[in-house]
Amino acid sequence: MAQRDYYDILGVSKTASADEIKKAHRKLVRKYHPDVNKNNDPASTERFKEAQEAYDVLSDDTKRANYDQFGHAGVNAGGPTGGSHAQGDPFEAFRRAQAGARGGRPGRGQPVEDFNFGGGAGGGDFSEIFEQMFGGRRGGAPGGGRGRAQQAPKGNDIEHPVTLEFYQAFTGTTLPLQINRGGKLETIDIKIPPGVKDGSKIRLKGKGESAGGEPGDLYIVVSVRPHEYFQRNGLDIILDVPISMYEALLGAKIEVPTMEGKVTVIIPPGTSSGSKLRIKGRGIKRGDEVGDQYAVLKIIVPKNLDQDEMDIVHNLETKHPIDARKDLKW
């Protein structure tokens, strides 16, 4: 079966920037990752593997250049190398150098100015060019020439989405995750610190792809599900608390929940709706920082009053008139 075009897999054009390729890959990972498609749909698994393979090639400048010129043959076989020379097209560096000398656009990969052409009159020392292209010494003689060791490329970074419950984000947790590294699924334990927020990234150095040199990093992209009644505002937790009109007028002691159990708060007499009661130290804990919880009071009034009860309210209004909107500018 013919292999699909990598650009088609990611849904980007052949002129797409590195950032566009990264965003397209991230979108597909969030859609087809095994943690999202827990029903083990084979089609989703295949799409996930295709997206990983396409991103592995198109996010690497050298691999992408070989793919653009030679198609799948340019990457499946490690590029049009030949013999025991360095990976990739051994004459790609020379073509880039020529293009730069003519004022043309150098190809992807190492910029033409990174190549040392020597400082002598009448042009450069072409032996230097071949040393850089093939990574050896002139003539292959031990100790001859000025060869330089080639540095293996750093591996690609990996992004992996996880979804936490609100309580897990509050307390921190450890998750066993399956990460696709080089086409193989690897299970690792990820420690989520307390206080992590929605949309944050956790970096695990050296847990990304390996290309023979320094491995890339793994970034855990965190999503936090909304809580049924708690809301987060920075390090503070907000909770709407309904109280009766009588509790607001007369004052009261009531119990309210926190992430660490119930506490008793005091409502002062004459409290208005929208007032906030601070519960110190019951917010988000992140490192040395600790937030607070705020109980936002919502007053509930009685309904279906009879005439006698309405008269009582009118008398109360007469004795204690309130201009509720006097301080508003509108």
Stockholm file with secondary structure:
# STOCKHOLM 1.0

chainA/1-330         MAQRDYYDILGVSKTASADEIKKAHRKLVRKYHPDVNKNNDPASTERFKEAQEAYDVLSDDTKRANYDQFGHAGVNAGGPTGGSHAQGDPFEAFRRAQAGARGGRPGRGQPVEDFNFGGGAGGGDFSEIFEQMFGGRRGGAPGGGRGRAQQAPKGNDIEHPVTLEFYQAFTGTTLPLQINRGGKLETIDIKIPPGVKDGSKIRLKGKGESAGGEPGDLYIVVSVRPHEYFQRNGLDIILDVPISMYEALLGAKIEVPTMEGKVTVIIPPGTSSGSKLRIKGRGIKRGDEVGDQYAVLKIIVPKNLDQDEMDIVHNLETKHPIDARKDLKW
#=GR chainA/1-330 SS CCCCCHHHHHTCCTTCCHHHHHHHHHHHHHHHCTTTCTTCCHHHHHHHHHHHHHHHHHTSHHHHHHHHHHTTHHHHTSSSCCTTCCSSCTTHHHHHHHHHHTTCCCCSSSCGGGSCCCSCTTSCCHHHHHHHHHSSCGGGCTTCTTCCCCCCCCCCCEEEEEEECHHHHHHCEEEEEEEEETTEEEEEEEEECTTCCTTCEEEETTCSCCSSSSCCCEEEEEEECCCSSEEEETTEEEEEEEEEHHHHHHCEEEEEEETTEEEEEEECTTCCTTCEEEETTCSCEETTEECCEEEEEEEECCCSCCHHHHHHHHHHHHHSCCCTTTTCCC
#=GC SS_cons         CCCCCHHHHHTCCTTCCHHHHHHHHHHHHHHHCTTTCTTCCHHHHHHHHHHHHHHHHHTSHHHHHHHHHHTTHHHHTSSSCCTTCCSSCTTHHHHHHHHHHTTCCCCSSSCGGGSCCCSCTTSCCHHHHHHHHHSSCGGGCTTCTTCCCCCCCCCCCEEEEEEECHHHHHHCEEEEEEEEETTEEEEEEEEECTTCCTTCEEEETTCSCCSSSSCCCEEEEEEECCCSSEEEETTEEEEEEEEEHHHHHHCEEEEEEETTEEEEEEECTTCCTTCEEEETTCSCEETTEECCEEEEEEEECCCSCCHHHHHHHHHHHHHSCCCTTTTCCC
//
